[in-house]
Amino acid sequence: MTVPAGEVPAAPARAAAPDFYIVGHEKCGTTALHVMLSQHPEVFMPGLKETRFFAQELRSRFLRLGPRVLPETAEQYAALFASAAPSQRTGEASPSYLRSRSAAARIAEMRPDAKIIAIFREPAAFLRSFHLQAIHNHVETEKDLRRALALEPERRRGRKVPRLSQSPPALLYSDHVRYVEQLRRYEDVFPREQILVLIYEDFRRDNQAVLHQVMRFLELDENVQIEPEETYRLQSVRSVALLRLGLALGTARRRTSAGGPVLRTLGWLIPAPNRSRLTRRLWTKAIYGPPPPPDEELMLELRRRFRAEGEALGKHLGRDLGTLWGYDELG
């Protein structure tokens, strides 16, 4: 196109959806990878992680998640990337996209040239960490993983779902470990060269090596120095009662009409955690603590239960995950 003299050529239109997606799983380093890539000058990632825009069936029942508001329309979604420079690659990280049955096709429809990054973890360790996260996020009230797994049949019928659970299907823990099926949904709609599969244990062992693998995949300058980001070590909830009280107090402070006189009085007597660093530390220490040691008997059961899935993923990838994940020791 010829541009008349004296006129500035228009910048190329920004695509309505980003160039790459970190699709999950949860508790597999997606946040650390998001943070590290955000440091690269050739990358733009929005401050809102986990938009869940393409996983409609797994979206939160609550449009507003604390101070966060999830995009509902294509215009709201595109606005998240409006600040990106024309030269930057745009990306987002939503771990629910890997578990979603619709996200792969919806992303491909909008961005058939998108690049996909999926991360998998040994199933038993993954489920334990995800369960701890669900408790920490106050969407799971059953603190015992064995009992939480046993609740799955009831929860499939819509029963015994915690009131604050944002997405009840997330508490069907066993459904998360369908690794090959989940990966194939992306392989069905994207060429193999547009999909990068990472293994969480590799990421934990050599953070920088995996980061450079990602940068090569995204065609980024590998000479850029990126500060390493440790994968998050989750704390366990000591007291569900105090956690619920804190949530109720937060609501009562934001909306004076919420809660009764008792809550409003407690809100006045107990300083808000953000008013004092000491108060915040003491309140956090009262609610959270180091995670309890794993139930080794349950972990062994889960490793045996999901061994076939782990080995099937290894075969699909052409990699010996059985040895990496210690299945050879199971006998």
C-alpha positions in Angstrom: 0.0 0.0 0.0 1.4 3.4 -1.0 1.3 6.0 1.8 0.9 9.7 0.6 3.9 11.9 1.3 3.8 13.5 4.8 1.5 10.9 6.3 2.6 8.4 8.9 1.7 4.8 8.0 -0.8 3.2 10.3 0.5 0.6 12.8 -0.5 -2.9 12.0 -3.7 -3.9 13.8 -3.2 -5.9 17.0 -4.7 -9.4 16.8 -7.8 -9.9 18.9 -6.1 -12.7 20.8 -2.5 -13.2 22.0 0.3 -15.0 20.2 1.0 -17.7 22.8 -0.8 -19.4 25.7 0.5 -21.2 28.8 -2.3 -23.6 29.2 -1.5 -25.4 32.4 -1.6 -27.6 34.5 -2.0 -25.8 37.8 0.8 -26.2 40.4 3.2 -27.0 37.6 5.2 -23.7 37.4 2.8 -21.7 35.2 3.0 -18.7 37.5 6.8 -18.8 37.6 6.9 -19.0 33.8 4.4 -16.2 33.5 6.6 -14.0 35.8 9.8 -14.8 34.0 8.5 -14.2 30.5 7.0 -10.9 31.7 10.5 -9.7 32.3 11.5 -10.2 28.6 11.3 -6.9 26.7 10.0 -8.7 23.6 7.0 -10.1 25.6 3.8 -8.5 26.9 1.7 -10.4 29.4 -1.3 -8.7 31.1 -1.2 -8.3 34.9 -4.4 -10.4 35.1 -3.2 -14.1 35.1 -5.8 -16.7 34.6 -8.3 -14.9 32.5 -10.0 -18.2 31.8 -11.6 -16.6 28.8 -11.6 -19.6 26.5 -12.6 -22.1 29.1 -16.2 -21.1 29.4 -17.4 -24.3 31.1 -14.7 -23.9 33.8 -15.2 -20.2 34.4 -15.8 -18.9 38.0 -19.4 -18.8 39.2 -18.4 -15.3 40.4 -17.6 -12.7 37.8 -15.6 -10.7 40.3 -12.8 -12.6 42.1 -11.8 -10.3 44.9 -10.3 -7.2 43.2 -10.1 -9.0 39.9 -12.8 -8.8 37.2 -12.6 -11.5 34.5 -13.2 -10.4 30.9 -16.6 -11.5 29.5 -16.5 -10.2 26.0 -14.0 -10.3 23.1 -13.6 -6.6 23.4 -12.8 -6.8 27.2 -10.4 -9.7 26.5 -8.5 -7.8 23.7 -8.3 -4.7 25.9 -6.0 -6.7 28.3 -3.3 -6.6 25.5 -3.9 -3.1 24.3 -0.8 -1.7 25.9 1.5 -4.1 24.1 4.0 -2.6 21.6 3.6 -3.7 18.0 6.9 -5.5 18.2 6.1 -7.5 21.3 4.7 -11.1 21.4 1.6 -11.2 23.6 0.7 -14.1 25.8 -1.4 -15.2 28.7 -1.5 -18.0 31.2 -4.7 -19.8 32.2 -4.0 -23.3 33.7 -7.7 -24.3 33.2 -7.2 -24.3 29.4 -5.6 -27.7 29.5 -8.4 -29.3 31.4 -11.1 -27.5 29.4 -12.8 -29.5 26.7 -13.5 -26.4 24.6 -10.5 -24.1 25.1 -8.2 -25.6 22.5 -10.8 -25.3 19.7 -11.8 -21.8 20.7 -8.2 -20.6 20.8 -7.5 -22.2 17.4 -10.6 -20.6 15.9 -9.4 -17.1 16.9 -5.6 -17.7 16.6 -4.8 -20.7 14.4 -1.1 -19.6 14.4 -0.9 -19.4 18.2 1.8 -21.2 20.1 0.8 -23.5 23.0 2.8 -24.3 26.2 1.6 -27.2 28.3 3.2 -28.4 31.6 2.7 -31.8 33.2 3.7 -33.1 36.6 3.8 -36.5 38.3 0.0 -37.1 39.0 0.1 -37.9 42.7 2.3 -35.0 43.6 0.2 -32.7 41.3 -3.1 -33.7 43.0 -1.7 -33.2 46.5 -0.4 -29.8 45.6 -3.6 -28.8 43.8 -5.7 -29.9 46.8 -3.5 -27.8 49.2 -4.0 -24.8 46.8 -7.7 -25.3 46.7 -7.8 -25.1 50.5 -5.5 -22.1 50.5 -7.8 -20.4 48.1 -10.8 -21.2 50.4 -12.6 -23.1 47.6 -12.2 -26.5 49.2 -13.3 -27.2 52.8 -12.2 -30.8 53.1 -8.6 -30.7 54.4 -8.0 -34.5 54.0 -7.1 -35.4 50.4 -8.4 -39.0 50.7 -11.8 -37.8 51.9 -11.8 -35.0 49.2 -11.3 -37.7 46.5 -14.0 -39.8 48.1 -16.4 -36.9 47.7 -16.1 -36.9 43.9 -19.3 -39.0 43.2 -21.4 -36.7 45.4 -19.9 -33.6 43.8 -20.6 -34.9 40.3 -24.3 -34.7 41.4 -23.9 -31.2 42.6 -23.8 -32.1 46.3 -21.3 -31.3 49.0 -19.8 -28.5 47.0 -18.3 -25.8 49.2 -20.3 -22.6 49.0 -17.3 -20.5 48.0 -16.1 -22.9 45.3 -15.6 -20.8 42.2 -15.7 -23.7 39.7 -17.1 -26.9 41.1 -15.6 -29.1 38.4 -12.2 -28.2 39.6 -12.9 -30.2 42.8 -13.2 -33.4 40.7 -9.6 -34.1 41.2 -9.3 -37.3 39.2 -10.5 -35.5 36.1 -7.4 -33.5 36.1 -5.2 -36.5 35.4 -6.3 -37.2 31.8 -3.0 -36.1 30.4 -2.9 -37.7 26.9 -6.6 -36.8 26.2 -5.9 -33.2 27.2 -2.8 -32.9 25.1 -4.6 -34.5 22.1 -7.3 -31.8 22.1 -4.5 -29.3 21.2 -2.8 -31.6 18.7 -6.2 -32.0 16.9 -6.4 -28.3 16.1 -2.7 -27.1 16.1 0.3 -28.4 14.2 2.8 -30.2 16.5 5.5 -27.6 15.9 3.2 -25.0 17.6 3.0 -27.0 20.8 5.7 -27.2 23.5 5.3 -29.8 26.2 7.2 -29.2 29.4 7.7 -31.4 32.5 7.5 -29.7 35.8 10.2 -31.8 37.4 12.6 -30.5 34.7 11.6 -27.0 35.5 12.2 -27.5 39.2 15.6 -29.0 38.5 16.9 -26.5 36.0 14.8 -23.4 35.8 17.1 -21.5 33.4 17.4 -24.4 30.9 13.7 -24.7 30.6 13.3 -21.0 30.3 15.7 -20.9 27.3 13.8 -23.8 25.8 10.7 -21.6 26.0 12.5 -18.6 24.6 13.7 -20.6 21.6 10.2 -21.9 21.0 8.8 -18.3 21.1 11.7 -17.0 19.0 12.8 -14.6 21.7 16.3 -13.2 22.2 18.0 -15.7 24.5 20.7 -13.2 25.5 18.2 -11.3 27.6 19.0 -11.8 31.3 15.9 -13.1 33.2 15.8 -13.3 37.0 14.9 -16.9 38.0 11.5 -17.3 39.7 11.1 -20.2 42.2 8.0 -22.3 41.9 5.7 -21.3 44.7 5.9 -23.4 47.9 2.4 -23.5 49.2 1.5 -23.2 52.9 -1.3 -25.2 54.5 -4.3 -23.8 56.2 -4.0 -24.2 60.0 -7.5 -22.9 60.8 -10.4 -23.0 58.3 -12.5 -21.1 60.9 -10.1 -18.2 61.1 -9.8 -18.2 57.3 -13.6 -17.9 57.0 -13.6 -15.2 59.6 -11.0 -13.2 57.7 -13.0 -13.5 54.5 -16.2 -12.4 56.2 -14.3 -9.4 57.8 -12.9 -8.4 54.5 -16.4 -8.4 53.0 -17.8 -6.5 55.9 -15.1 -3.8 55.6 -15.8 -3.4 51.8 -19.6 -3.4 52.2 -20.9 -2.1 55.5 -24.3 -3.7 54.7 -22.7 -7.1 54.6 -22.7 -9.1 57.9 -24.4 -8.2 61.1 -23.3 -6.1 64.1 -21.0 -8.8 65.4 -19.0 -8.9 62.3 -18.9 -5.1 62.1 -17.7 -5.0 65.7 -15.0 -7.6 65.1 -13.9 -5.6 62.0 -13.4 -2.6 64.2 -11.6 -4.5 67.0 -9.3 -6.5 64.7 -7.2 -4.2 62.5 -7.3 -4.9 58.8 -4.2 -7.0 57.8 -3.1 -4.3 55.3 -2.9 -1.6 58.0 0.1 -3.1 59.8 2.9 -5.4 58.6 3.1 -6.9 62.1 -0.7 -7.5 62.1 -0.5 -9.1 58.7 2.3 -11.4 59.8 0.6 -12.5 63.0 -2.8 -13.0 61.2 -1.1 -15.0 58.4 0.8 -17.1 60.9 -2.4 -17.9 62.8 -4.2 -19.0 59.6 -1.3 -20.7 57.6 1.6 -22.9 58.4 3.8 -25.4 56.7 2.0 -28.2 54.8 1.5 -31.4 56.7 3.6 -34.3 55.6 2.0 -36.3 52.8 0.0 -39.4 53.6 2.5 -41.8 52.2 0.0 -44.7 51.9 -2.4 -42.5 49.9 0.5 -41.2 47.7 1.5 -44.7 46.9 -2.1 -45.6 46.0 -2.3 -42.6 43.8 1.0 -43.3 42.1 -0.2 -46.8 41.3 -3.6 -45.6 40.2 -2.3 -43.0 37.8 0.9 -44.9 36.7 -0.7 -46.0 33.4 -1.6 -42.4 32.6 1.9 -41.1 33.3 3.5 -43.9 31.2 1.0 -43.2 28.4 2.0 -39.6 28.3 5.7 -40.6 28.2 5.0 -43.0 25.3 3.1 -40.2 23.5 6.0 -37.8 24.0 8.7 -40.4 23.2 10.1 -40.0 26.7 10.7 -42.3 29.6 8.5 -40.6 32.2 8.2 -43.8 34.2 11.8 -43.6 35.3 11.7 -39.9 35.9 8.5 -40.2 38.0 9.8 -43.2 39.9 7.3 -45.7 38.6 10.1 -48.3 38.3 10.2 -48.4 42.1 6.6 -49.4 42.3 7.2 -53.0 41.2 
